[in-house]
Amino acid sequence: MSNQIDDINTYMQDVGRRARDASRILAAASTAEKNSALLAIADDIDRGRAALIQENQKDMQAGADKGLDAALLDRLELTPARIDSMIEGLRQIAALPDPIGEIFDMNYRPSGIQVGRMRVPLGVVGIIYESRPNVTADAAALCLKSGNATVLRGGSEAFHSNQAIAKIIQQALEKSGLHADAVQVVATTDREAVGILISMPEYVDVIIPRGGRGLIERISNDARVPVIKHLDGICHSYIDDETDLEKALQVTFNAKTQRYGTCNTLETLLVAEGIAEALLPELGGMLLEKGVELRGCETTMGLIGQATAASTEDWDTEYLAPILSIKVVKDLNEAIEHINNHSSGHTESIITENYTRARRFLREVDSSSVMVNASTRFADGFEYGLGAEIGISTDKFHARGPVGLEGLTSVKFIVFGDGHIRN
């Protein structure tokens, strides 16, 4: 498919109009119709594996030729396991309860009327993302189940992969009797398409950017449509001095090394001074053997010979790479202070056997996900049981944390009366 379009403004306006029309049809679709479409997409992706991998290889080769770094190429690749994950995500979302039409908080008022709220779709969701082609299927599935039409604009580096996934989705929608325009993937790599998409409040109800800081800052600054976003994933773990050493080693090692290029990967480790001497030499050896570069405070460098000095900037850096900053702190008070000063509000974890300290950490750390004795890598929609996520929000409005089905809905007040009039 060519990615060149002569009149980009006319094209994007047409995409917007079709999405708005499809959103009104999709909002009225039954749960059974939406689930049938999701399962059909999953089956067709399973059958289309070879074609997807073939198209993805075009993007991988082009990325390598352009000199994309290892982290970007990792995000771009569609491995068999990632295709499995896409399929599983679609089927899991189909199995989740449908939030649309849920009525709750019903109460009788003194006047005799009954007042409650109903969960409804947002309408049209615009999603702008980089590299990861699996986002195309994840986002489409969540928007479909929550009754929203979606316009997806992937990065130019994943053009062939995204178009191949979009073709499968739209064919499955047609077979299922739902409007094919409920999911549209912008068929151009022209950057002007993004500027138009985020400036169409008459057609688009919310924008969700997924990608690097530069992309998200641009969208946040320029959009005329509400934005759900997070800028960085500067995630922390704090190892308390009342901890199980083996547990601390395994959880921390996983949080940093299970995958480097994700927003929920551990970037800064804080260690209580009472446990540092017993823990850091062994942990440092494990990380160095894995190829992780360690940057630390003076105490850290004294305990791990190959650690280099951390700069002021390191405490505010999302590496997305095999690099870890380590700081030895006096106690929980200093750990919480450091986190609340340097965190991006994404995910933080405490590793401790002290219930009281764990409770305090949960209460006082101001991030969208706060964990006890668990790897920060669990902070995503799939692991939280949302089926998949459309993104992670570090904002406090409209949604916070992994944005799943409920995060893609709004509510309206409903009133039941029986001829009631206001006196």
C-alpha positions in Angstrom: 0.0 0.0 0.0 1.3 3.5 -0.9 1.7 5.8 2.0 1.5 9.0 -0.1 -1.8 10.9 -0.1 -2.1 14.1 -2.2 -4.6 16.0 -0.1 -3.9 15.1 3.5 -6.4 17.5 5.0 -9.3 16.1 2.9 -8.3 12.6 3.7 -8.1 13.1 7.4 -11.5 15.0 7.5 -13.0 12.0 5.7 -11.4 9.6 8.2 -12.9 11.7 11.0 -16.4 11.8 9.5 -16.4 8.1 8.9 -15.2 7.4 12.5 -17.9 9.6 14.0 -20.6 7.8 11.9 -19.2 4.4 12.9 -19.1 5.4 16.6 -22.9 6.0 16.7 -23.5 2.6 15.2 -21.0 0.9 17.5 -22.5 2.5 20.6 -25.7 0.7 19.9 -24.1 -2.7 19.2 -24.9 -5.5 21.5 -22.3 -7.3 23.7 -22.7 -10.4 21.6 -22.0 -8.5 18.4 -18.9 -6.9 19.8 -17.6 -10.2 21.3 -18.2 -12.0 18.0 -16.1 -9.4 16.2 -13.3 -9.6 18.7 -13.1 -13.4 18.4 -13.2 -13.2 14.6 -10.3 -10.8 14.7 -8.4 -13.1 16.9 -9.0 -16.1 14.7 -8.0 -14.2 11.5 -4.8 -12.9 13.1 -4.0 -16.5 14.0 -4.6 -17.6 10.4 -2.7 -14.6 9.1 0.5 -15.1 11.1 2.8 -15.7 8.1 1.6 -12.6 6.3 2.0 -10.5 9.4 5.5 -11.7 10.0 6.3 -11.1 6.3 5.1 -7.5 6.5 6.8 -7.0 9.8 10.1 -8.1 8.3 9.8 -5.3 5.8 9.7 -2.8 8.7 12.5 -4.6 10.6 14.8 -4.4 7.6 13.9 -0.8 6.9 14.5 0.0 10.6 17.9 -1.7 10.5 18.9 0.1 7.3 17.9 3.4 9.0 20.1 2.6 12.0 17.3 2.3 14.6 18.7 1.3 18.0 18.2 -2.1 19.6 15.4 -0.9 21.9 13.4 0.5 19.0 13.9 -2.6 16.9 12.8 -4.8 19.9 9.6 -2.8 20.2 9.0 -3.1 16.5 9.4 -6.8 16.1 6.4 -9.1 15.8 7.6 -12.4 17.2 5.4 -15.5 17.3 5.1 -15.0 21.1 3.9 -11.4 20.6 1.3 -12.5 18.0 0.2 -15.1 20.6 -0.1 -12.2 23.1 -2.2 -10.2 20.7 -4.6 -13.1 20.1 -4.8 -13.8 23.8 -5.5 -10.1 24.5 -8.4 -10.1 22.0 -9.9 -13.2 23.5 -9.5 -12.0 27.0 -11.2 -8.7 26.2 -14.1 -10.6 24.6 -14.5 -12.5 27.9 -14.6 -9.4 30.1 -17.8 -7.9 31.2 -19.2 -5.2 28.9 -19.1 -1.9 30.8 -21.5 -0.1 28.4 -25.0 0.4 29.6 -24.1 -0.4 33.2 -26.4 1.5 35.6 -25.2 2.2 39.1 -25.6 4.5 42.1 -29.4 4.5 41.8 -31.0 6.4 44.6 -34.5 7.7 45.4 -34.6 11.5 46.0 -37.0 13.2 48.4 -39.0 14.4 45.3 -39.7 10.8 44.4 -37.5 10.7 41.3 -34.8 8.0 41.0 -31.3 9.2 40.0 -28.4 7.1 38.9 -25.6 7.0 36.4 -25.0 5.0 33.2 -21.7 4.1 31.7 -21.4 5.2 28.0 -18.6 5.2 25.3 -16.4 8.2 24.9 -17.2 8.2 21.2 -14.1 8.4 18.9 -10.7 7.7 20.3 -7.6 8.8 18.4 -4.4 6.9 19.2 -1.0 8.0 18.1 1.8 5.5 18.8 5.4 4.5 17.9 7.1 1.3 17.0 4.9 -1.4 18.7 2.6 -2.8 16.0 0.8 -5.0 18.6 -0.8 -1.7 19.9 -2.9 -1.7 16.8 -4.7 -4.9 17.8 -4.8 -4.1 21.5 -6.2 -0.6 21.0 -8.8 -1.7 18.5 -10.0 -4.5 20.8 -10.4 -2.2 23.8 -12.1 0.5 21.8 -14.5 -2.0 20.2 -15.5 -3.6 23.5 -16.1 -0.2 25.1 -18.2 0.9 22.1 -15.8 3.4 20.8 -14.7 4.0 17.2 -10.9 4.5 16.9 -8.5 6.2 14.5 -5.0 4.8 14.8 -1.9 6.5 13.6 1.2 4.3 14.0 4.8 5.3 13.5 6.3 5.3 10.0 8.7 2.6 11.1 5.8 0.1 11.6 3.8 1.1 8.5 3.6 -2.3 6.8 2.9 -4.2 10.0 0.1 -1.8 11.1 -1.5 -1.8 7.7 -1.5 -5.7 7.6 -3.1 -5.8 11.1 -5.6 -3.2 10.1 -6.6 -5.2 7.0 -7.3 -8.2 9.1 -9.4 -6.2 11.6 -11.5 -4.5 9.0 -12.2 -7.7 7.1 -13.3 -9.4 10.4 -15.5 -6.5 11.3 -17.3 -6.7 8.0 -17.8 -10.5 8.4 -19.2 -9.9 11.9 -21.7 -7.3 10.7 -20.1 -4.3 12.4 -19.1 -1.2 10.6 -15.5 -1.5 9.1 -14.9 2.2 9.8 -15.1 1.5 13.6 -11.3 0.8 13.3 -9.3 2.9 10.9 -5.5 3.0 10.6 -4.2 6.2 9.0 -2.8 5.1 5.6 0.0 7.7 5.4 3.3 8.3 7.2 2.9 12.1 6.5 3.5 13.9 9.9 0.8 16.4 9.0 -1.8 13.7 9.6 -1.0 13.8 13.3 -1.5 17.6 13.5 -4.9 17.3 11.8 -6.0 14.4 13.9 -5.4 16.2 17.2 -7.2 19.3 15.9 -10.6 17.7 15.0 -12.8 18.0 18.2 -15.8 17.8 16.0 -14.8 14.2 15.1 -12.4 13.0 17.8 -13.3 12.9 21.6 -10.0 12.0 23.1 -6.4 11.5 22.0 -4.1 8.9 23.5 -0.4 9.2 22.6 2.0 6.2 23.2 5.6 6.8 22.5 8.7 8.8 23.5 8.7 12.0 25.5 9.1 14.2 22.4 5.9 12.7 20.8 3.8 13.0 23.9 5.0 16.6 24.7 4.1 17.6 21.1 0.6 16.1 21.3 -0.1 17.6 24.8 1.0 21.1 23.7 -0.7 21.2 20.3 -3.9 19.1 20.7 -7.3 20.8 20.7 -8.8 17.4 21.8 -8.4 16.1 25.5 -5.3 14.0 25.9 -4.7 10.9 28.2 -1.0 10.5 28.6 2.2 9.8 30.5 5.5 11.3 29.7 8.1 9.1 31.4 8.4 5.8 33.2 11.0 6.6 35.9 10.1 3.6 38.0 11.6 3.0 41.5 12.0 0.0 43.8 12.9 0.5 47.4 14.5 -2.4 49.3 13.7 -2.1 53.0 16.1 -3.3 55.7 13.4 -5.7 56.9 13.4 -7.7 53.7 13.8 -11.3 52.5 17.2 -11.1 50.7 16.4 -13.8 48.1 13.0 -12.2 47.4 14.7 -8.8 47.0 17.3 -10.2 44.6 14.8 -11.9 42.3 12.2 -9.2 42.2 14.8 -6.4 41.5 16.6 -8.5 38.9 13.3 -9.2 37.1 12.2 -5.5 37.3 15.3 -4.4 35.5 16.3 -7.2 33.1 13.0 -8.9 32.1 12.8 -6.3 29.3 14.6 -3.0 29.0 12.7 -0.9 26.6 9.4 -0.5 28.4 7.9 2.2 30.6 7.5 -0.1 33.6 11.1 -1.2 33.7 13.0 -0.4 36.9 15.2 2.7 36.4 16.2 3.7 40.0 16.9 1.3 42.9 16.8 2.6 46.4 18.4 0.5 49.2 18.1 1.0 52.9 21.6 1.4 54.4 20.9 -1.4 57.0 20.7 -4.0 54.2 23.0 -2.5 51.6 26.2 -4.4 52.5 24.5 -7.7 52.6 22.6 -7.1 49.3 24.4 -4.9 46.9 27.5 -7.0 46.1 25.5 -10.0 45.1 22.8 -8.0 43.3 25.5 -5.9 41.5 27.2 -9.1 40.4 24.0 -10.5 39.0 23.2 -7.3 37.1 26.8 -6.8 35.8 26.9 -10.4 34.5 23.7 -9.6 32.6 25.3 -6.6 31.0 23.6 -3.8 33.0 25.6 -0.7 33.6 25.4 0.5 37.2 25.5 4.1 38.3 25.4 4.9 41.9 26.0 7.0 45.0 29.3 6.9 46.9 28.1 4.0 49.1 27.0 2.0 46.1 30.4 2.5 44.4 32.1 1.3 47.6 30.0 -1.9 47.6 30.0 -2.6 43.8 33.5 -2.0 42.4 32.4 -1.6 38.8 29.6 0.9 39.5 30.3 4.5 38.2 29.2 7.7 39.8 25.6 8.7 39.2 25.0 12.3 38.1 22.2 14.6 39.2 20.5 13.9 35.9 20.5 10.1 36.4 17.9 10.3 39.1 15.5 11.9 36.6 16.2 9.8 33.6 14.2 7.0 31.9 16.9 4.9 30.3 14.9 2.3 28.4 18.3 0.5 28.3 20.4 -1.8 30.4 21.4 1.0 32.8 20.3 1.2 36.5 20.8 4.0 39.0 21.3 2.9 42.6 21.1 5.0 45.8 21.6 3.9 49.4 19.2 5.8 51.6 18.9 6.0 55.4 15.3 4.6 55.7 11.8 4.6 54.4 11.4 8.3 55.0 14.3 9.2 52.7 13.1 6.6 50.1 9.6 8.1 49.9 11.0 11.7 49.7 13.3 10.7 46.8 10.5 8.9 44.9 8.0 11.7 45.3 10.7 14.2 44.1 12.1 12.2 41.2 9.4 9.8 40.0 7.3 10.4 36.9 4.3 9.0 38.7 4.2 5.7 36.9 5.1 2.7 39.1 7.0 2.2 42.4 7.6 -0.9 44.5 8.7 -1.6 48.0 10.3 -4.9 49.0 9.8 -5.5 52.7 8.5 -8.0 55.2 7.3 -5.1 57.4 3.5 -4.8 57.0 3.4 -1.4 58.6 6.0 0.1 56.3 4.3 -1.5 53.3 1.0 0.1 54.2 2.8 3.5 54.6 4.5 3.2 51.2 1.2 2.4 49.5 -0.4 5.4 51.2 2.3 8.1 50.8 3.9 7.3 47.4 2.0 9.4 44.8 2.1 7.2 41.6 -0.4 5.5 39.4 0.7 2.0 40.5 2.3 1.3 43.9 3.4 -2.3 44.7 4.5 -4.4 47.6 7.0 -7.3 46.9 6.4 -7.3 43.2 8.3 -6.4 40.0 7.4 -3.1 38.4 7.1 -5.0 35.2 3.6 -6.1 36.3 2.3 -2.6 35.7 0.4 -3.1 32.5 -3.2 -3.8 31.5 -2.8 -7.4 30.6 -1.2 -8.3 33.9 -3.9 -6.3 35.8 -6.7 -8.3 34.2 -7.8 -5.6 31.8 -7.2 -7.8 28.8 -4.8 -5.2 27.4 -4.2 -1.6 27.9 -4.6 1.3 25.5 -2.0 3.2 27.4 -0.9 4.2 30.9 -2.0 7.5 32.3 0.0 9.4 35.0 -2.6 12.2 34.9 -5.2 12.2 37.6 -8.1 13.1 35.2 -9.8 11.3 33.3 -8.1 8.0 34.0 -5.0 7.0 36.0 -2.8 3.9 35.6 -3.3 1.3 32.8 -6.3 2.4 30.8 -8.6 -0.5 30.0 -12.3 -0.7 29.2 -13.6 1.4 32.1 -11.0 4.1 31.3 -12.5 4.4 27.8 -16.0 5.2 29.1 -17.7 8.2 30.5 -20.9 8.4 32.6 -24.1 10.2 32.2 -26.8 10.8 34.8 -30.1 9.1 34.3 -33.4 9.9 36.0 -36.5 7.8 36.4 -39.8 9.4 37.1 -43.5 8.7 36.8 -45.0 12.0 35.9 -43.0 13.8 38.5 -42.9 17.6 38.3 -40.7 20.0 40.3 -42.5 22.2 42.9 
